Amino acid sequence: MNSREELNVLRQLSKLLTDEERERKSQKTRRRLLYLVAFFALVAAFMPFLMQREFIGLVAAAVAALAGSLVGFAIYGEIAARQWPILKPHINVESVSTRIRQL
């Protein structure tokens, strides 16, 4: 990980530590949006079957793969959000702030 990536991760962590409630709501909103987009992608994946066009299999497979990826990201975020209360007490806020200043 280079210093730019480390700085971005530490800034996000610092923001989460300082304004946890707002950040958790924002992440929850993003996950819900991902679920919604994935739902519409799945609906779009099955639309060609109803319309009986060419390339049905290719379009359905591509859109279904996109929807599966979106659902996977949303589930990953949901699991991370559930683990946050367990991890938070073990993070040293001062250490994070010091490292941000160093970078």
C-alpha positions as CSV (number, residue, x, y, z in Angstrom):
1,M,0.0,0.0,0.0
2,N,1.5,3.3,-1.0
3,S,1.2,6.5,1.2
4,R,-1.6,7.9,-0.8
5,E,-3.8,4.8,-0.3
6,E,-2.9,4.7,3.4
7,L,-3.8,8.4,3.8
8,N,-7.2,7.8,2.2
9,V,-7.9,4.8,4.4
10,L,-6.9,6.6,7.5
11,R,-9.0,9.7,6.6
12,Q,-12.0,7.5,6.2
13,L,-11.3,5.8,9.5
14,S,-10.9,9.1,11.2
15,K,-14.1,10.4,9.8
16,L,-15.9,7.2,11.0
17,L,-14.4,7.6,14.4
18,T,-15.3,11.2,14.9
19,D,-18.8,11.2,13.4
20,E,-19.8,7.6,13.6
21,E,-23.6,8.0,13.5
22,R,-23.6,10.1,10.3
23,E,-21.1,7.9,8.6
24,R,-23.0,4.7,9.4
25,K,-26.2,6.2,8.1
26,S,-24.4,7.2,4.9
27,Q,-23.0,3.7,4.4
28,K,-26.4,2.2,5.1
29,T,-27.9,4.4,2.4
30,R,-25.2,3.3,0.0
31,R,-25.9,-0.3,0.7
32,R,-29.6,0.1,0.2
33,L,-28.9,1.9,-3.1
34,L,-26.7,-1.0,-4.2
35,Y,-29.5,-3.5,-3.4
36,L,-32.0,-1.4,-5.4
37,V,-29.7,-1.2,-8.4
38,A,-29.1,-4.9,-8.2
39,F,-32.8,-5.6,-8.1
40,F,-33.4,-3.5,-11.2
41,A,-30.4,-5.2,-12.9
42,L,-31.9,-8.6,-12.2
43,V,-35.2,-7.4,-13.6
44,A,-33.4,-6.1,-16.7
45,A,-31.6,-9.4,-17.0
46,F,-34.9,-11.3,-17.5
47,M,-36.5,-8.7,-19.8
48,P,-34.9,-10.1,-22.9
49,F,-36.6,-13.5,-22.2
50,L,-39.9,-11.8,-22.3
51,M,-39.1,-9.9,-25.5
52,Q,-37.6,-12.9,-27.3
53,R,-34.7,-11.0,-28.9
54,E,-31.3,-12.3,-30.1
55,F,-28.4,-12.5,-27.7
56,I,-30.7,-13.3,-24.9
57,G,-28.2,-15.5,-23.1
58,L,-25.3,-13.0,-23.3
59,V,-27.3,-10.0,-22.1
60,A,-28.9,-12.0,-19.3
61,A,-25.6,-13.4,-18.2
62,A,-23.9,-10.0,-18.2
63,V,-26.6,-8.2,-16.3
64,A,-27.0,-11.0,-13.8
65,A,-23.2,-10.9,-13.2
66,L,-23.4,-7.2,-12.6
67,A,-26.4,-7.7,-10.2
68,G,-24.5,-10.4,-8.3
69,S,-21.5,-8.2,-7.9
70,L,-23.6,-5.4,-6.6
71,V,-25.3,-7.7,-4.1
72,G,-21.9,-9.0,-3.0
73,F,-20.5,-5.5,-2.3
74,A,-23.7,-4.6,-0.4
75,I,-23.4,-7.8,1.8
76,Y,-19.7,-7.2,2.4
77,G,-20.6,-3.7,3.6
78,E,-23.3,-5.0,5.8
79,I,-21.1,-7.5,7.5
80,A,-18.4,-4.9,8.0
81,A,-21.0,-2.6,9.6
82,R,-22.0,-5.3,12.0
83,Q,-18.3,-5.9,13.0
84,W,-17.6,-2.2,13.6
85,P,-18.8,-2.0,17.2
86,I,-16.5,-4.8,18.1
87,L,-13.4,-3.3,16.5
88,K,-14.0,0.4,17.5
89,P,-12.7,0.2,21.1
90,H,-9.4,-1.3,19.9
91,I,-8.6,1.6,17.6
92,N,-6.4,4.3,18.9
93,V,-7.8,7.6,17.6
94,E,-4.7,9.6,18.5
95,S,-2.5,7.2,16.6
96,V,-4.7,7.5,13.5
97,S,-4.6,11.3,13.7
98,T,-0.8,11.3,14.2
99,R,-0.3,9.1,11.2
100,I,-2.5,11.4,9.0
101,R,-0.4,14.4,10.0
102,Q,2.8,12.5,9.1
103,L,1.5,11.6,5.7
